[in-house]
Amino acid sequence: MRPMRGFNGGGGGGFGGGLVGLESMAAKLAVGLVAFSVLYLATRGSQGALLLLNPGEVLGRLRVWEPFTYAFIATDPLGIIFGGIIIWSIGGFLESTWGPRRLLLASVGITVLAGFITVLLALVIPMASGYAGGTVMTTVLWVAYGLVIGRGQTNFWGIPLTGYWFAGIGAGFTLLRLLTAPAWQFLAPELISLVLVFAYVRGVSPKRLLLHLQHWRLQRQLRDRSKHLRVVGKNRPPPDRDQFLN
């Protein structure tokens, strides 16, 4: 059995088992969230809105930076504090398991990709505006943490539970917010990120998808060719070899 990992002061000693050093990727992501969020709060009356994700503005005014900057924005003090702690602690555990590069790809990459998918959806259906992606990134790391632990034990506020249940709690927070939202479009990046993080942790990647596509095409070509094959009976006379000569 895996050792129990603590979350918020449980048997494992704090969020995700403790905070890592400031030189870690997890700490840098947490500092980035705090810094950009404070910048947004200080300038939201003027230019701060340029840091949020507005699909219409990305398409209409080519504000291509918004799917990147929105990932580091929390719009209230509690969101900044808890978001920073979750990213630092859970991100620290994932960094020790995956390494800094994969942590960056999972946290920022999935959040940014969810933002771009939201922008593309705006081409066909009306979408909301002013998305802040801090909750998207924390949800991604929360669910990834639980999926990585899997059937192993962790705890949530002192309650022992498996990693899968922990991931379910993270997804459940988003679903509860969905029940109170005016429409699902207001939570589009978070809903999209849940699908992306599940696929990512389960090993789905562009390279693997390409390999599956190539395998499918090869199988289809072989099936098409097999339709033209015929079984030659034992008593059938051999073909005239001259027919193959020019």
N, C-alpha and C positions, 0 to 999 in steps of 0.2 A: 504494500500500500504506500502511496506517495505521502510525504509529510504534509501536514495541514499548513496551508498558507493563510496568513492573517490578512484581514482587510479592516482597517480602522480599529487598531488596537486589539485584535484577536490574538489567538495563540501564536500567530506568525510574526507579531510585532509591528503593527501599523499597516498603513495602506500598502497592499501588495507585498508586504514583507519588509518595508523600510524604504527610505528615500536614498537615492544614489547620489553620487557627487555631482558638483556643478559642471564638471567637464564632460559629463555624459550627454548623449543625444536627447535623452528624456528630459533632462534639466533644461537644455537649450530650447526644446519645444515648449516647455512650461513657461520659460522666461519670455519666449516669443508671444505666447498667448497673452500674458500679462501686459507686456509692452504695447502690443497693437491694440488691446482692449482699452488700456488707459488713454492711448492716443485717440481712439474713436470717441470715448466719453468726453475728452477735452475739446474735440472739434466737431461733435455731432451737429452742432448748430450751423456749421458752415460746410467744410469739406469732408467731414467724417463719413458722410453717406457714400463717398467714393470707395470706402474700404469694404462695404457690404456687397453682397451679390444681388444685382438687379438684372435679371435675364434680358429684359427689354433694352437696357442700356448697353449691355455687352454686345448685343446684336445690332442695335441702332447706332451707337456711338463708338463701337469698337473698344470698349473698356475691358480689354482682354486680361487685365491684371486682377479683376474682381474675383474670379474663381479661385485665385491663389490667396489674396489678402483676406477674404471672408473666413477662411479656415482658422484664422487666429483671432477672431472677434467674439467676445462674450459681452453682452449688452447691459449687464448689471453687476454690482459688486460681488454678490454671492456666486454668480456664475464664474467670475474671474477667480475667486479664491478656490472654490471647489474644483473648477476646471483645471487650474494650475496644479493642485494637489493630486488629482486623479492622473493627469498626464505624467507628472513627475514620478509618482509611485508605481502605477500600473505600467507606464512606459518603461520604467527602470527594470521591472521584472521581464517584460518582453524583450528589452534590449539585451539582457543577460542570456535570454534563450535564443533569440534570433540574430542578435548583432545590431549595431547602429544603422546600417544601411537598410536592412529589411524593416526595422522599426520606422524609419523615415518613409519608406515606400508604403507601409501599411497605414500610418497615421495621416500624413500629409497627402500621399498619393491617392488614397481612397477618398478622402474628403474633397480634394480638388476634382477628381474624376466625377464624383457625385454632383459637384457644381456644374461641370461642363454638360453632363447628361441633363441636368435641370434646364440649362440654357437651350439645349437641343429640343427638349420637350416644349419649350415656349414657342417653337416654330409651328407647332400643330395644335396646341391647346393653351388656353390662358393660364399663366402662372402668377404666383404672388411675387413680391419684390422685397428688398431689404433683408435678405437672408443673412444670418450670422452663423458662421460655421463652427464656433467653439463647441457647441453641444454636439455637433456632428463628429468632431474629432474625439471627444471624450466618449461618446457612444461607441465609436469604432474600437477604441482601445479597451473599453469595458467588455464588450462582447468578445473581442479577440482573446483577451485574458482568460475568460471563462472557457472558450472553445479550446484553447491550448491546454488548459488543465484537464479538460474533458471529464472523465469519471473520477479523477483525483479529488481530494478534499480541500476546500478552502472555507472561509467563514465570512459572513456579512453581518457586521455589527454584533459579533459574538455568536451568531447562529451558524452552526456547521452545515455545509451544503456542498454539493458537487459543483465542478466548474460549469457543467451544462446548465444547472439551475442558476448559477451566477450570471451566465450569458443571457439566460431567459429573463432575468430581472432587468438587465440593461435594455433588452428589446422591449420589455413590458413598459418601461418608463416612456418610451417613444409611442407605444400604442395607446397608453393612457392619455398622453398629450393629444394624440390624434382624435380621441373621443371628444375633446373639448375645443378642438380647432374648428374654425368656420368651414374649412375644406381641406382635403388631403394635400392640396398644392402648397399650403403653408408649411408643411413638414416634408416636402419632396426630397430635399437632399438627405435628410436623416433616414427616410424610408429606403431610398436608393442605396445608401451606405450600408444598411443592414444586409441587403442582398450581396453587395460587393465584399464585405468583410467575411461573410460566411463562405463565399466562393474562394476568397483568397486564402483563408486559413485551411480550407479543404484541398488546397493545392492547385486551384484553377489559376492559370496564368496565360498571357497572350501566346507564349511559346508553346505551351501545352495545347491550347486551343488550335493553334496552327497545325500541330502534329496530328491532332484528332481530325482536322479538316482534310489534311493530306491522306490520312489513312482511309477516311470515308470515300474520298475521290478514287483512290486506288481500288478499294473494294467494289465500287460502282463500275469502274472500267473493266475489272475482271468478270463481273457478272454479265456485263454487256457482251464481252467477247465470248463467254461461255454459251451464249444463246446461238452462236453460229457453229458450234461444234456438233458433230454427228458421230454416233457410235457405228463403227464398221464391223459387220458380222464376220465370223470366221470363214464362211464359205463364199464370201464375196470375192470375185476375181480382182487381182491388183490392177490399179489404173495404168493406163498407157503412159509410160514415162516420157514418150515423145511430146506429149501435150504440154510439158513444162519447158520444152526447148523453144528458143526463138526461131 
